[in-house]
């Protein structure tokens, strides 16, 4: 247990050192990480918007098919094969 506590202290000290360090390499890594995170978030937002748009289209299409059928059951129950 004491060994784990000692490791925790050392890791915390190392993280604090790295966080305060103005090393150019660390700054490049931070910038790259920020840019990567931003790109991932932007892609996620775009995909989420597309999913919502497609889901809305599907709901409108289903609602339209139900109205066209006139029975309220849609084509699933009342399709006529020509």
C-alpha positions in Angstrom: 0.0 0.0 0.0 2.9 2.4 0.8 4.5 1.6 -2.5 1.3 2.5 -4.4 1.1 5.8 -2.4 4.7 6.6 -3.2 4.1 5.9 -6.9 1.0 8.1 -6.9 3.1 10.9 -5.3 5.8 10.5 -7.9 3.4 10.4 -10.8 1.6 13.5 -9.5 5.0 15.4 -9.2 5.9 14.3 -12.8 2.6 15.5 -14.2 2.9 18.8 -12.4 6.4 19.2 -13.8 5.3 18.4 -17.3 2.3 20.7 -17.0 4.5 23.7 -15.9 7.3 22.9 -18.2 7.6 25.3 -21.2 9.6 22.8 -23.3 8.9 23.3 -27.0 8.3 19.6 -27.6 5.6 19.5 -24.9 4.0 22.6 -26.4 3.9 21.0 -29.8 2.3 17.9 -28.3 -0.3 20.0 -26.5 -1.1 21.9 -29.6 -1.4 18.7 -31.7 -3.6 17.1 -29.0 -5.8 20.2 -28.9 -6.1 20.2 -32.7 -6.8 16.5 -32.8 -9.5 16.9 -30.1 -11.1 19.8 -32.0 -11.1 17.8 -35.3 -12.7 14.8 -33.6 -15.4 17.0 -31.9 -16.1 18.8 -35.2 -16.5 15.4 -37.0 -18.7 14.1 -34.2 -21.0 17.1 -34.4 -21.3 16.7 -38.2 -22.1 13.0 -37.9 -24.6 13.7 -35.2 -26.3 16.3 -37.4 -26.4 13.9 -40.3 -27.9 11.1 -38.2 -30.6 13.4 -36.9 -31.3 14.6 -40.5 -31.6 11.1 -41.8 -33.8 10.0 -38.9 -36.1 12.9 -39.5 -36.4 12.0 -43.2 -37.2 8.4 -42.3 -39.9 9.5 -39.9 -41.4 11.9 -42.5 -41.3 9.1 -45.1 -43.1 6.7 -42.8 -45.7 9.3 -41.9 -46.3 10.0 -45.6 -46.7 6.3 -46.4 -49.2 5.9 -43.6 -51.2 8.9 -44.8 -51.2 7.7 -48.4 -52.5 4.2 -47.4 -55.6 5.7 -45.8 -56.0 2.8 -43.3 -53.6 4.2 -40.7 -51.8 0.9 -40.8 -49.3 1.8 -43.5 -48.1 -0.4 -46.3 -46.8 -3.1 -43.9 -50.3 -4.5 -43.4 -52.1 -3.4 -46.6 -49.7 -3.6 -49.5 -51.1 -4.7 -52.9 -48.7 -6.4 -55.3 -49.5 -5.5 -58.9 
